[in-house]
Amino acid sequence: MTRIARWLLSLALACGMQSALSVDPAAHYAQHCAACHGADRLGGMGPALLPESLERLRASELDSVLRDGRAATQMPAFGPTLAAPELQALARWLRTAPAAAPQWSADAIRASHVVMHAPGTLPARPVFSADPQNLFVVVEAGSHHMTVLDGDKLAPIHRLATRFALHGGPKFSRDGRYVFMASRDGWVSKYDLWNLAYVAEIRVGINTRNVAVSDDGRWVLAGNTLPRTLVLLRADDLSLVRVIDVRGRNGDVSRVSAVYDAAPRHSFVAALKDIAEVWEIPYADAAGKPLASLAPRAIVLDDVLDDFFFDQPYRHILGASRSGGGQVIDLDQGRKVASLALGGMPHLGSGITWELGGHAVMASPDLGQGRIPVIDMQDWRMVAAIPTNGPGFFLRSHENSRYAWADAMMSPRRDTLQVIDKQTLQVAGSVTPSPGRTAAHVEFTRDGRHALVSLMERDGAIVVYDAATLQEVKRIPMDKPIGKYNVFNKTTRSAGTSH
Ligand code: HEC
């Protein structure tokens, strides 16, 4: 011990800092939390606890989890063990990044890989009689489950546990047999819907945004925020192919906002959060012949774009920047071809398209104000702004429905969905499944006849409506159903839903 350290220690003891020392949150973490959440905070039996992991947890929620634990889970209450200031210090410490940036190497990824059923070992036919093209998977965030729903009978056929906090929407293989999920903490899982069984799992990162599956069924690409990587996997058994560092032309690293499969282009597209670039990773040539090397091509932008909409041919990206500006990027030319004068905070990622007066138009919710901007896809001009109850998150329709459904999730009217006539651009009706309780995220059955709405509460439900009459047909209880995905609408890239 140096002289100064010894002096500091004696001073601390002399000043009666015993109690101050016991507020050391790192020591409390090591003693009370590390066994479940990992000494390195990367997770274990419990989830990862880094600032990125806790981004979506409100301050009050973090406080109450530490104090009261989580009912019906392994997370204990620490109110009885630790004093309020100690819990506060612990909460602050969890929001602080560790001194050394956490690592997740290719070796760590490989070591996490588990294959439950090798490719080709399970029968290639469904174990149930429901139409496999009209299945829904419903993500129940409350207790981390997924329900497989028969879209004809509108009844569950199976319920399975998932990894903690699925992120970014599950993705289907083109034949609809497999569903690929990403979890917040970096787990990618492959599930066989026909056999109702997991087939493989791998942890690709510490904090992950989402996955995309190539249209040819060969590859899965995952986008991470921690570390700053894209991870390419073989789709058959999820084995690691390559880790791609996300580093821009100027040398800066970037988090990934989202990855997409641009099926008509035979490529993946990655939206990047910190650098003004979009990356495209072609996996086949124009004739669909697989490429040997999947090398990223960077398209340089004027501004960072981290929320995207693709037109139906995947030729153009409509992107919004955080400063509120919008750009149209032509992926063939690899450059910006127009500005979007949208204003507000359009949520382009939830955009949909349809035909209006012989033109393709695109509409998306606005996260900041109660309106739905509608854009002409030929000259990129805003042709209408439909007033709604309040700022919303999702907009959904179906080729066979005249209506688009909009929520007002970010407003006091979060319990009501408004139904917009796609030809008159007027609000034609509304539904309020349960007054005072959040209702959002609509998905249609394969034929467009029914619209399924999420009542996003712990004792929530999927509420099924007749899509033409807006009459309630059925209520199926669910534990915080945040999203639902119809095999047919997703695998055919319906214009009425985001992809
Ligand atoms: C016996 C195992 C165990 C111990 C010990 C434990 N936790 Fe947990 N913790 C869990 C589990 C499991 C969850 C996930 C609960 C759920 O499903 O929502 C969790 C959830 C959490 C969450 C919520 C994370 C989120 O994103 O919603 C926080 C924060 C948390 N724990 C902090 C702590 C802290 C701090 C300590 C120590 C003071 C601790 N935990 C000790 C098992 C544990």
Residues whose N, C-alpha, C, O or C-beta is under 5 A from the ligand:
A	BS01	HEC	H32 C33 C36 M45 G46 P47 S53 V65 R70 T73 Q74 M75 P76 F78
